[in-house]
Structure formats: C-alpha cells, structure tokens
Amino acid sequence: MNTFVSTVLGEIFSFLPINNLFDDAYLILLDFVAAIEKDLWATGTVSEEYLKALNALFGNFPRLRATEPATLSIPHLVTSLKTGSEASQEAALDALFLLRQAWSACPA
C-alpha cells in the first residue's frame, strides 16, 4: 500500500458513518499495521500519511481501538514518537490518545 492510497483511504473513512463497514475497516486496519511495519523496517520511520489514515480509522470506528491490530500498532506508534518528523510524532500521539480513550472505557 503506498502513501497515496493510504491518504485517500483516510479521507474516505473520515466521511463514513461510525458503525458502517466495521469488518472491512478491521481488515484495512490489519493492512495499515502491516504497511506501517514494512515502512518502519524499510526507512526507520513511519509515513505521516499512514498515521493520519490510522487516526481516521480510529476516529470513525471507535470499536477498532480495542482490537488486536490496534494493540499491535502501539510499538510502531512509540517508535514513530522517537524517530519521526514533528508531524509524524503529532499523528502518532493523536493515535495513542484515541487508544487511551478506549482503554479508559474498558472495565478493569
């Protein structure tokens, strides 16, 4: 998945209703996590576009925040905080904030 595709998907998901297409969004989230990991291994950083698209998924599908792929994205988000550009760091922090909201809502 290239950055253009991820940007377009992020924009599309920002306009979708919250509960539509959850299963498709889950599969796309798996693809994003794989693309982020591939990007991280190839360049040592995570593309800002991937992170923005990830935020669009988490923002439009709150139930995705409590899924396994969301949990698998955490190490990549932390790495992006350490090595990414300022915009990437901000997008990673936004994604971690959205994940934190899901953890706060979960029973202990």
C-alpha positions as a printed Julia matrix, in Angstrom:
108×3 Matrix{Float64}:
   0.0    0.0    0.0
   1.57   3.31  -0.99
   1.15   6.65   0.76
  -1.28   7.99  -1.86
  -3.64   5.07  -1.3
  -3.4    5.43   2.48
  -4.14   9.15   2.24
  -7.17   8.58   0.04
  -8.46   5.8    2.31
  -8.01   8.02   5.35
 -10.03  10.77   3.7
 -12.75   8.33   2.66
 -13.03   6.91   6.17
 -13.31  10.36   7.66
 -16.69  10.69   5.9
 -18.16   7.26   6.65
 -20.79   6.72   9.32
 -19.4    5.31  12.55
 -20.93   1.82  12.5
 -20.8    1.04   8.78
 -18.3   -1.38   7.32
 -16.71  -2.45  10.63
 -15.47  -5.77   9.23
 -13.92  -4.08   6.22
 -12.36  -1.43   8.45
 -10.88  -4.2   10.62
  -9.22  -5.76   7.57
  -7.97  -2.39   6.39
  -6.55  -1.76   9.87
  -4.62  -5.03   9.58
  -3.24  -3.82   6.24
  -2.29  -0.44   7.72
  -0.44  -2.03  10.61
   1.43  -4.26   8.15
   2.22  -1.27   5.91
   3.41   0.76   8.89
   5.67  -2.1    9.98
   7.04  -2.5    6.45
   7.66   1.24   6.2
   9.37   1.22   9.57
  11.67  -1.62   8.61
  12.47  -0.09   5.21
  13.08   3.53   6.23
  13.35   3.56  10.01
  10.38   5.93  10.26
   6.64   5.78   9.71
   4.99   7.83   6.99
   2.83  10.68   8.25
   0.13   9.69   5.75
  -0.15   6.21   7.24
  -0.53   7.67  10.71
  -3.18  10.15   9.6
  -5.12   7.36   7.88
  -4.8    5.26  11.05
  -6.24   8.16  13.03
  -9.14   8.43  10.59
  -9.9    4.73  11.12
  -9.7    5.03  14.9
 -11.77   8.2   14.86
 -14.56   6.8   12.69
 -14.61   3.3   14.12
 -14.15   3.56  17.9
 -14.59  -0.2   18.3
 -11.38  -0.7   16.28
  -9.42   0.87  19.13
  -9.95  -2.23  21.27
  -8.91  -4.77  18.62
  -5.74  -6.81  18.33
  -4.43  -4.88  15.28
  -4.79  -1.64  17.26
  -2.75  -3.16  20.06
  -0.16  -4.38  17.57
   0.24  -0.82  16.27
   1.38   0.54  19.66
   5.11  -0.31  19.32
   5.13   1.29  15.87
   3.46   4.41  17.22
   6.01   4.66  20.03
   8.85   4.23  17.52
   7.31   6.98  15.43
   7.34   9.23  18.5
  11.07   8.59  18.84
  12.21   8.77  15.22
   9.55  10.54  13.15
   9.18  14.09  11.97
   7.21  16.55  14.06
   4.05  15.89  12.02
   4.51  12.12  12.37
   5.05  12.49  16.1
   1.87  14.53  16.41
  -0.13  11.97  14.41
   1.3    9.1   16.49
   0.42  10.94  19.69
  -3.13  11.5   18.41
  -3.46   7.77  17.68
  -2.16   6.86  21.14
  -4.63   9.3   22.69
  -7.5    7.63  20.83
  -6.3    4.23  22.04
  -6.06   5.55  25.6
  -9.7    6.65  25.42
 -10.67   3.07  24.56
  -8.65   1.71  27.49
 -10.31   4.17  29.86
 -13.73   2.94  28.75
 -12.84  -0.74  29.29
 -13.73  -2.28  32.65
 -10.74  -3.07  34.83
